[in-house]
Amino acid sequence: MDPNIAQLYYYLQMVGVGETARSRLQEQQQHLPDILAAGASQKLLHALAQAALHLGLSFTSFSDHDSVISTHTEKGQTLIILDLKPGDNYQPEPILRYLRNSGNFEDCVIVGVLEKQKLEHYDTAVISWVDLGINQIVLESVYEVYWINQLVQLLHGPVRLLQLQQTTRILYKALDKTRDIVQITDKEDKVVWVNHRAEKELGWFKEELVGKNLSTLQTTGHRDIMNSDNSPAEVDQVLHKRLVEGKEWEGPINCQRKTGDYVPLSAKVIPVSFSNLRKLDQILYIKHVVSSPTPFRHNRHSIRRPSAEITALPNHEARRRSSGKPHPAAMEAPINKVLNIILAAQENQPLYIAQALDKVVDILKSSGSSELFNPDVEEEDGRTGRSHDLVTKDLFGALLANPRVEVPKHQLRRTSIDKIVSFSPRPSLPTLEVTPVQIGELFNTAIDWGFDIFKLEEVTERRPLLWLGMNILQRFDVTTTLGIEESILQNWLNMIEANYHSSNSYHNSTHAADVLQASAFFLEQSRIQEMFDPIDELIILIGAIIHDVDHPGRNSAYLINSGSQLAVLYNDTTVLENHHCALGYKLTISHESVNIFQNLDSDTYKTVRKGLIDTVLATDMSKHFIHVNKFTTAICSRDIEEKGPPKKALSEVEEKGIIRRMLIKCADVSNPARTLNLCKEWAVRIAEEYFTQTAEEKSMGLPVVMPQFDRTTCSIPQSQIGFYDYFILSMFDAWAGYINSSELMENIEENYEYWKKKLAEEQEAERKLNSRGEKINKLRAARERRETEPSSPSPTCPTSPASPASTITSDINNPESNSLKSEPRDVVSPNPEKVLDPVLATSPIPEKIPSPVPSNPLTPERILDPAPS
């Protein structure tokens, strides 16, 4: 017997584990995991080390969190034990944050060691750590025998379960590679899972089938049964009876394709039971494709749809949908329609035709023509039956269209380019050595998604770009990449921030700093780090800083309509984005004291300049669907396609360019993905900018680009919901899945529900106001009819001057009448069918009932929390 096993046996007997546990450890000796432990207590780590030694386990421990992270990155241990009590150089939170963001979070068991006192006295002691990723909490102990017991339980519990889950994932992956169709249903024949071969041969996609009754799409009888009055379930009674009895069934099944035709498949149906009671729990269908002469080819069904629908298909290795909730589908690009037709034509074709069509698909996917990826908005709305509210129509048109109208005959508006602030040395510029405490505390979370940019705006006195820019650019070691001194970088940041307009409510240096922070967060994600080198990081960070420099607070459509010099200069095409990029370069090379590119060699400079231009121009929202559809078609679809014969792949430069554009786009409009308090503030700021533009257009006699964005009538919740539906949900679903960050979609869904709630409250308040107005209008109409009708005595209503009805009428026309101050009394109308409401009858009737209007639409409390009247 192995000496370690013999020694272990002694200890197991001592603590009462017994012969059974010892034998099980012997059986699993070849499958024992490596252990990584960390903590500030040396006694705890020593006890763990001795216990692991007796169990024959590989063991590594550290007293600082940085070493734990670097070691796990290299070796990827399965069992991680963390002392939850912090020390001088040890904090458990950074380790948990790293594990959560590393992509290997689901492939390890994390155990937390907690003091007994905390477990006995604090009811939230466990849940707070579970939320951070701890799988199991154990009591603190420095005794070796205690840890032998704990490790034995962990090996037979969560570690063994993890190994089973890993094996299950391997089996599902293997089933995805098989040439047979594999379908799994529950006992009621509702689809639970299908493999890629089933998608390819039958045309039904996984998300379309899950939860659907498979018996409605197949029959063991003739295919005409499916279209007859007979139920397919009645025809398939023999099959169902055998499955309930726990017996397998073999034979032909007519399966319906999505195109409507049927294909006969030789099938084997296997009942699955999860217990020894032989009770039917699930059904496994294995169908051999006997009628298709074509060989097993690369699956291209995943490129059938752009944006959200593509990303809804799972990548079984790394890609996970960030949310379980359905989102509105994005616009379908022409290229996807063409690819759908080609894929349908490939079915059951001879090999040479299928291979030729594969080449056509490769050419189309690598095409550089932007029109192939740009959907026809009107056609898509007609196809889907989708309609817009007026606010969404205005927003949609303003962001996507470039209106070309006759320039009014007034003096052309001078562009803000005449007011550029050039560099002037400032001896009092702040340095990191004298960073105030408040700013330093904020910078502890500078790369966290919940970073409070408005707090930084406040403590830096509206100079967040300079401070945050220095922090993030130094974090990414940009000065080394550029080969410059920190003083040059600081001068450059100061000059760029000076050319952002602080008078803009939204497009100011705070927005630029926010986009920079979001870009830095994305660059920290493991998948992006694997793809990008320091030059790519430089392009993204510099692009984020200059992407809106000298923004006038008006959109491109306004500049075109007003005949701006910028619109003339750039031929009404991507006006603002061209200006931001060009001015950013002009400022940078204006003086050697600010020229951050001065030490780059010629080739690197060309690469950086080309990348920066491409990145900044990608923020043009009129090209939104082009960039999103390219990303989902070329990048996301590749993630979920089956492995097959080598295909024409994107070059590294092309792939990086697509990802850079998507990254900067998501960073530029990341407001809906931020926490709710930040999201609300950004919504108010952008609405104020739109309101100001609309007011200026009306005062100057210009075409009003967004007439619904009038500060007296516009609904901010309604505008936000439209923006989410058409731009945010599908784009961020694809991006969050690609970088494996569920936090983005969780925030978006929370914010989306908030705006829907606020819109419902607005509509209810408006309904109540309109209802009151209708009652008053009816009352006024009744009064006018009485005044025009000839008076006649009524047996039920005396016509004397002192009658109640005449008193009410005089009170209405004279609101100051003393009778209005008297106690309420019964009122009888001259017309018995028209009984007046005493409350309305004693209220003055306005000549005209105005539309309900908030008194101060731009007060955040009024907009975001409207109280019903």
Secondary structure, 3 states (H helix, E strand, C coil): CCHHHHHHHHHHHHHCCCHHHHHHHHHCHHHCCCEEEECCCHHHHHHHHHHHHHHCCCEEEECCHHHHHHHHHHHCCCEEEEECCCCCCCCHHHHHHHHHHCCCHHHCEEEEEECHHHHHHCCCCCHHHHHHCCCEEEECCCCHHHHHHHHHHHHHCHHHHHHHHHHHHHHHHHHHHCCCEEEEEECCCEEEEECHHHHHHHCCCHHHHCCCEHHHHEECCCHHHHHCCCCHHHHCHHHHHHHHCCCCEEEEEEEECCCCCEEEEEEEEEEECCCCCCCCCEEEEEEECCCCCCCCCCCCHHHCCCHHHHHHCCCCCCCCCCCCCCCCCCCCCHHHHHHHHHHHHHCCCCHHHHHHHHHHHHHHHCCCCHHHHCCCHHHHHHHHCCCCCHHHHHHHHHHHCCCCCCCCCCCCCCCHHHHCCCCCCCCCCCCHHHCCHHHHHHHHHCCCCCCCHHHHHHHCCCCHHHHHHHHHHHHCCHHHHHCCCHHHHHHHHHHHHHCCCCCCCCCCHHHHHHHHHHHHHHHCCHHHHHHCCHHHHHHHHHHHHHCCCCCCCCCHHHHHHCCCHHHHHCCCCCHHHHHHHHHHHHHHCCCCCCCCCCCCCHHHHHHHHHHHHHHHHCCCHHHHHHHHHHHHHHHHHHHHCCCCCCCCCCCHHHHHHHHHHHHHHHHHCCHHHCCHHHHHHHHHHHHHHHHHHHHHHHHHCCCCCCCCCCCCCCCHHHHHHHHHHHHHHHHHHHHHHHHCCHHHHHHHHHHHHHHHHHHHHHHHHHHHHHHHHHHHHHHHHHHHHHHHCCCCCECCECCCCCCHHHHHHHHHHCCCCHHHHCCCCCCCCCCCCCCCCHHHHCCCCCCCCCCCCCCCCCCHHHHHCCCCC
